[in-house]
Amino acid sequence: MCFLFSTFARTGKCHVQTIQLCRRLTVEWMNYMVASRALRKVFISIKGIYYQAEVMGQVITWLVPYQFAHDHPTDVDYRVMATFTEFYTTLLGFVNFRLYQSLNLVYPPKLDCMADLNLKPEDEEDYAMNSESYLEKLSALSSSLSRVVSATGEDEAEVDQFPADGEDLDKLQEREKEQKMQEAQRKLFEGQKFFLNREVPRESLAFVIRCFGGLVSWDKSVCIGSTYDATDESITHQIVDRPSVDKQYINRYYVQPQWVYDCVNAKILLPVEDYFIGVTLPPHLSPFVEEKEGDYIPPEKLKIMALQRGEKPEEEEEEEEEDEGEDVEEDDDADEEEDEEEDEEDQDDEKNLKQMEVQRSMGKSLQVKVTPGKMKVDNPVRLEQEEKAEEKRLAIMMMKKKEKYLYDKIMFGKKRKVREANKLAAKRKAFDDAEKAKKKSKK
């Protein structure tokens, strides 16, 4: 609600003081997220941008609307919304105060002295009035906040972790692994320097990049708070959302904005080749969907999972395609050989039958041959599977009526999920085949 009111225009629908208060509180909240690096997931949707953060062990998800001009509907009672907003602003103000204290930050937030000097002060009056210029610098999210001077400067000692009551050693190792992944994700953009073009969503990208340790700036004519120009040779990535750029530098990557969000959700730096200027972007997958066993997993998600494991999916895909082509050829050759052998066997059988019929018609006795039999070797794996299947069938037969009903419902749900996954896989295969046909026709 606070983020929604902070985007409202200063019209007669809402009080100007409420809009200003919501804007100030949301900027303080985003600055805390940057300082604590608590952001975990981002998703771009039609409604807005979904963010998810972990604050003191609590998972918090909120929605930020896009910065578009609002056409206030007439059938909405803004007085009721303002009543709820008054409660949320009071709550968020107290929460921000306690969170800033937990990180030893000054509240109300103030820019660090060195960071304030680095900000470009030229023509501040062109961007905002004197009373609002400081809030605009805070909302730029390009500089760090000042901290309260602590009495002790000693480093915090690492706390030993022991398994909780009833927790296995495997679970403890999984938890430690997750913590290491989170620490690596917090430093995702450390050492990276970004420059934002004027056509990209500046506030969202600056917020996400700063939450993961990256440096970000933009052209000084776009907004107050830029720290370096586009001519800086230390820039590693330039975020562009247009078909082409007039002047390009060799020592930096020119990528589309989706690369930043996909890297955050994948928890690794994805290959930039799929996000270059003018390239058709891969699907933006939702990080809030967790696939279970038997669910359909898109190929793009499988590719990201392979990258997380340190594999190279592109080379594997090419090898698989070549292997598939070779396998198809080998299968065709084998099928032809099998057909020829079957035809020869059929011809031999027909000849033997004809000879037996001729001998019968002439009243001759048929020759009887005794051939030694071959010992059939039982497969222990197959026998074990048959035993388990028989035990399962007997267990189902011994179920009570209610248990049998629940079991049937569970199995029906599993089968339906498998059918849906197979249907989605078939649709995706048909789509990929159509795309390959289009590429071949263009060639």
N, C-alpha and C positions, 0 to 999 in steps of 0.2 A: 504493500500500500504506500509506503514511504517513497519507494522508487517510482511508483506511478505518479504520485503528486509532485515529485521533484521535476518531472518532465512537462508539467502543465505550463501553458502560457499564462502570463499575468493579465488575466481578464477578470470580469466581474463574477465569474462562476465560483471562484475560490478566493480566499483571503491571500493576499500577497505574502503576509508574514508566515502563513502555513507552508506555502511553496518554498520560501527561503529556508525555513527551518528544516523541511524534508531534504532539501538539497544539501544543507550543511551536514546533517546527520548521515546521509548516504555517503558523502565524501569522506567523513571520518571513518565509517565502516570499511570503505574500500582501502583507505590508507592503513587501517589495522590489518586487513587481509594481506597487503603488500609486505608490511613489516613482519608479520608472523609466518608468511608463506603457507597459509592454511588452505589455499584453493586446491581442489582435487579434480573436478570435472567441469567441462563446458560443453554446451550443446546449443547450436543455432537452430531455432524453430521459427514457425510462422508468427507465433505470438510474441516472441522476443528471444532473449538470450538467457538460457538456464545456467545458473552457477551452482556448484555444490562444494562446500568447504567443511573441514573438520575442525571445530573449535572446542578445545578442552575435552576431547573425546566424544563430542556431540556432532552428529552430521546435520548440517543445515543447508537447505536448498531454497533458492529464491530466484525470481524471474525479473529481469530488467527489460522494459519495453524499448523499442527502437526510438531514436531521436528524430521522430517525424512530427510535422505540424498536426495538432489535435483538432478534430472537428467534434466539439462537445455534443453528444446526443441530448435530445430534449426530454427523453423519457427516463433519465437517470436523476435521482435525488442526491445532489452533491452534499446536502446538509447531513444526511445519514453517513455518507462516506467520510465527511469531515469529522464527525463524532468518533468514528473508529480510528481515524488518522491521529486525532488528538491523544488517544490512548497509546497508539503505537509509537508516536514520537517521544512521549514520556518514557516508555519502556526502552526504546532504542538509545535514548540519551543516557540512561543509567547503565545499560549494558556496555555502551562504548566507554564510559568512564571507568568501569571495573576492568574491562579488557585492556585499556591503555595502561592502567596501573599494573596489571599482571606482566606486561612487557617492559616496565620501567620507562614508559614514554610520557612526555609532557601532555597534559590535557587541560584546556583545548589544544589540539595539535599545533605545533610550530615547526617550521622548516629548519633543518640544520643550518648553522651559520655558513659553512662552506658551500652547501647546496644552494642556499639563497643567493650567494655571490655568483655561482655558476649560471643561474638563470639569467636570461637576456632581458635587461630592463628597458630596452629601447622601445619607445612609443607605447608604454603601458596604457596611456589614456585612450588609445585607439581601440583597445580590447574591452576595458571595463573601467568603471569609476574607481576612485581611490578607495572607497569603502568596500568594494567587491574584488579588488585586484588580488588581495591576499588569498581569498577563498578560491579564486580562479587558479592561482599558483598551486594551492593544495589539490584542487581537482585535476590538475594536469598529471599528477601521479608519477612525475619524472624525477623526483628528488626524494631523499630520505628525510625522516623526521628527527627532531632533536630528542635526546633522552635525558632523564634525570641523572645527575652525577651519582654513581653508586659509591658506597663506602669501601667496599672490597672489590678488588679487580682480579681476584683469583678465578681460575677456570673451574667450572663445575665438574665434579668427579662423576665418572660413569657408574651408574647403578647396576649392580649385579641382578640378573633376572633368574628367578626360580619358578618351577612349575607350580601352578595353583593347585588347590585341593581337587583331586579327581582329574587333573590334566595330564595327559601323556607327554612323553618327551618329543614325540612327533609333532604334536600340536604346538609345543613351545618353539620348536625349530621353524614351523610354518609362520608363527607369529614374528619371530626374529627376521625371517626372510621378508615378510611384508613390511616390517619397519625399515629394513635396508632399502627396499624398493621405494618407500615413501621418501626416505632421505635423498635417494638419487633423483626422484622426481622433483623435489624442492630445488635442486641445483640444475634443472634441465637446461635453462638458457644462460647459465653462468659462463662468462667469457664471450657471449654473443652480443653484438651491437646492432640494433635495428634502426631503420629509418622508415617512417610511414609517409606514403604519398597522401595528397590532400583528398583523394577520392575514397579512401578506406575508412571504416569506423574507428576513429582515433581513440576514443575513451575506452572502448572495450578491448582493443588490442594492447593499448598501453597498460591497462589493468592486468591483463593476463600475462604479458611479457614480464612486467615488474614483479608479479607474484612468484615467478620462477627464476628470479635472479638476473634477468637480462637488462641491458641498458636500452633506452628508447628515446627517440627524438623525432621531430617533424619540422616542417618549414615554419619559420617565425611568423609568416603571414597567416597561417592557419589558426593558431591559438597561442596564448601565452604559455611559457614554461618550456620552450625548446632549449636543449642544452648543447647541441652541435648541428652543423649544417650538412647538406647532402654531399658536399665536396670532401667530407672527412674520409680519409683513406682507410681508417680502421673499422669502417662499417662492414659487417659480415653479411647482413641480409637487408634487402629493401623490399617492403611490402607494397605491391602494386596490384591494382584492380582495373587495368585497362589493356587493350590488345597489344600495345607496343609502347616503348619508351624512347624518346629522342636520343638522349645521351646515356650511355651505359658504361659502367666501370668493370674492368676485368676481375678485380679482386673481391667481388661481392656477388651474392645470389639474388636474383629477382624472382620472388615467389608471390603467389596469390595468398590472400588472408586466411584461407581455409587451412593452410599448412600449419599455422600456429595452433589452431584449435585441435587439429588432428594429432599433433605432437603431444599436446597436453593429455588427451584422452588415451593415447597409446603409451604414454610414459617414456617414450624414447624419441630421439630426433629421427624423423622419417626421411627417406630419400627425397631430395628436392626435385628430382627429374619429373615426378608426377604432378608438380605444382608450378611449373614454369609459366611464363606469360604466354597466353594463347592456347595452352594445353587444356584438353577436356578433363575436368577434375574428377577424381574418384568419389564415390558416394560418401557423404558425411554421416557416419554411423553414430547412433545414440550410445553414449557410455552408460546410460541407465538401464540398458537391456543386458541381462546376464543369461546366457544360453545354458540350458541344462542338458542332461544326457538325452539324446534322441531328438533334440531340436535342430532346426535348420540353421546352419552357420554360413553366412555369405562368404564368397571367395576372398573378398577384401579383408574380412575379419581373420580368415585363416592366414592370409599373407602377413598381417600385422602380428599375429601370434607367432609366426615363423621368425619374423624379425626380432621379436622379443626374446626368442630362444637363441638368437645369434645365427640363424640360418640365412641362406640366400634364396628366396623363393623364385626369383626371376629365372635364374639358371636352371633350377629344378623344373620349372614349368616348361622351359624349352626342351630339356632332356625328356620330360614326360611326353611332350608332343611328338618328338622324334621316335621315342620308344613305342608310342601308340601306333604311329605310322608303320614302323617295322613289325609290330605285333599283328597289325591288320594284314600286312602282306604275308607274314608267316602263317597266320590262321587261314588265309585263302589258299595258300599252297597245301597246307595240311588237309584242309577240307577236300581239295581236289584229289589228293592221294587216297584219302579215305573212301571217297566216292568210287574211284577206280577199283580199289580192293574189294569193296562191297559188290560192285558189278561182276568182278571175276568170280567171287564166291557164289553169287547167285547163278551164274552160268554153270559152274561146276555142280551145284546142287541139282539144277535142272537136268544135266546130262546123267547124273546118278539115278534120278527118279525115272528117267526114260528107260535106262538099262534095266532097272528093277521091274518096270511094267512089261518090258519085252520078255524078260525071263519068266514072269508069272504067266503071261499068255501062252508061252511055249511049254508050261508045266514043269519047268526046271526048279530045283530047290535053290533057295537064296543062300548065298554065302554069309555065314555068321562069324564076325570077328570080335575078339575080346581084347580091348585096349586097356592098358594100365591107367588107373585113375590118378588124378593129381590131388595132393593133400591141400585143403583150403586152410590158410593161416588166418586166424581171427585177429582182428585189429583191437588191441586193448583199449585204445582211446574211444573207438566207436562203441565197444561194449559198455564202457563206463558211462557214456552219454545215454545209451539206451536204458541203463539201470536208473540213472537220475530221472530221465523222462518218465519211466514207469513209476518211480516213487512219487513224483509230482502228480501223476494222474491218479494214483491211489489216494494221495493226500487230499486232492480236490474232491474225490468221491466221498471221503469221510467227513467233509465239512458239514456244518449245520446250515440250515436254510438261510439264516441272516448272514452268516459268514460267506456263504456261496454268493449271495446277492451282492455283498460289498466287493468280493473278489471279481465278480463279473463286471461291476462298474469300473473298478480300477483298470482291468484289462481293456475294457472298451475305451477308456480315456487314453491309455497308452497307444492303442492301435490307431485311434483318431489322430493323435499327435504325430505318429509315424506317417500316416497318410498325408497330413498337411505338409510335413517336411518333404516328403517325396514329391508332392505337387509343386511346392516352391522350387525344389531342385530341378524339376522338369521345365518349369517356366524359365528359370535362369539359363538352363542349357539351350532352350529354344532361342532365347534372346542372344546368347553368345554366338550361336550358329548363324543367326541373322546378321549380326555385326560382322562376323568373319566373311559372310557372303558379300556384304556391302564393300568391305575392304578389297576383296578379290576383284569385284566388278570395277572398282575405281582404278585398280592397277591395270 
